Amino acid sequence: MTASRNSHGGKDILARIIDTTQPKTLLCCGSLAEDVAGIWHRHAPGTHLTTLDTSDPNAGLPLAEVQDLALISDTLEHLPHGEGALLLGQLRNYGTHQIAVLVGEAPGWAFTDFIGLGFRRHAEIDTAGGTLTLYTYNLDTYNHKRAWNNPDNWANPEMWGKAWW
């Protein structure tokens, strides 16, 4: 999806993501994400909410269970690049189904950093505090199926699924 300009606030965008996802387990990090996740948790019985400390979010990882959705806001802007990349990488690698990151001007972060981690840029949101960019990751659509990746296109189709090297 291409990036687009949006005048809706960050809270509205995150609330729509939660409404669309309907998560049973939700992780949040950052004040904006915590506000929206808290509202969801109060109004959705049976959900589990995990909150990470924005000053050291990696201290709470890995988690005991896989999360349906992770919302990150107001965090990457205040972390060294390596710690921010570790946070996003751990969430992704430990199986979080969907991740939404709202990030403002973050020193050391570029579009290519998010793309390299498997995220897609969806929107730029104009707020009173500046422009926020929404990046998302979805485990189900991250690695699309390729037509050539099947036994018909292998040199030895009889070995498909039998030998790992």
N, C-alpha and C positions, 0 to 999 in steps of 0.2 A: 504494500500500500504506500502511496506517496504521501509525503508530509503535506499538511494543510494548515492554514491559519484558522484559529478558533478563538472566539471571544468568551467562551464559557470558562468559568473558573476551574482551577485544579480540583476542587472538591467535587464539582459536578461530574467531571470526567472520571474520577476515581469511583464515585458512587455508581455511575453507569456501568463501569467495569465489574463492580461487585454484583449489581443487579443482573447483568448478563451471565456472569459466572456461577452465581448462587453457591459459593464455597461452603463446605462444612468445616474446613480448617483454613484459617486465615492468618498470615504473618504480616506484621507491619513494622516499619521503621521510619521515623520522622514524624513531626507534629501534624502535618496535613494528613498523612496516611493514618495516623493514630486516631485523629478526629473522625474520619470517615469509617474506619474499621470499628471504632467503638460504637457508633450508631448502628451499624450492621449487627454487631454482636448483641446489643441490647434488644434488637427487634427480631432476631432470628434464633429462637430457642434451639438448643442442641448443637450450636456451633462452638468451635474452639478457637480462641484468639491468642496468638503469641506475639509479644512485643519485644523488639530488640532495642538495645540502648544505642542511640545515634553516635555517641562518642567512641564506642568500641563494639560495633555490631557483630564482629567475628567471634567475640568471646561467647556468644550464645549459640554458636554453630559447631558441629552439626546438630540438627534437631532430632528428637526422638521419633518423630513421624513425618511422613511426606506431607507437604502442604498443598492444598488445592490452588491457593492464590497467595502471592506475596506482593505487597504494596510498599514501594520505597519512595520517600520524598524527603527533602531537606537534609540529606545525608551525604551524598557524594560530594557536594560542594564543600564539605568541611573535613573530608578524609583525604589522606595521601592517596594518590592514584592507585598504588599497589594494594592498599587495604580495600578500596572501593571495588577494584577488579576481583579481589579475593571474595568479597561479599557476594557479588553477582555470580561469580563462578561457582561458589559453593551452593547457592540457592539452585542454580541450574543443574549442577552435577549431582546433587542429592535428590533430584526428581521433582522439584516444585513444578506443578503442572503449568501454571501461568504466572508470569512476573510482569508487573507494571512499574515503571520507573518514571517519576517526574523529576526532571533535573533542570536547574537554572544555569547561570553562568558558572561553570565548574572549571577551575584552572587545571590544565593537563588532560581534560576529557575532550574527545573529538567524536564526531559521527562514526568514524572508522573503528574506534574503540568498542562502541556498542555493537556495531555490525560484526566485528570480530568475535564477540561473545554470543552471537546468534540472535541478537535483538533486531527489531524492526522499528523504524521511526514512523510514528503515526500522525502526530500533530504538534503544532507550536501554539501555546496558549498564552495570550496576553493577559497579564494580571497587573495589579497596582504595584507589585514588587518587582516587575520585570517579566521577561518571557520565559516560560517553562516549556521544555520539550518532553513529549511523552514517547517513551520507548517501551515496547512490549516483547515478551518471549512467550511462546506457546509450545509446549513439548509435543503436542499432537501435530503441529504443522511445521515444526522446525526443520525436519529432514524429510523433504518430499520424496516420494517414490520415483525412481528413474526407470524408464522403459527398458534400458539396456541391462539393468541389474537383475537378471533372471537366468535360469539354466540354459535357455535357448541361445544366449549370446556368449556363452563360455566356450573355451577351447575343448574342455572335457566335461560336458554336461552331466555325465554319469557321476562325477565327483562333487556335484553341487550339494553343499551342506554336510559333506563327509570329512573333508580335510580342512584343517585350520592351520595356517602358518603365520 
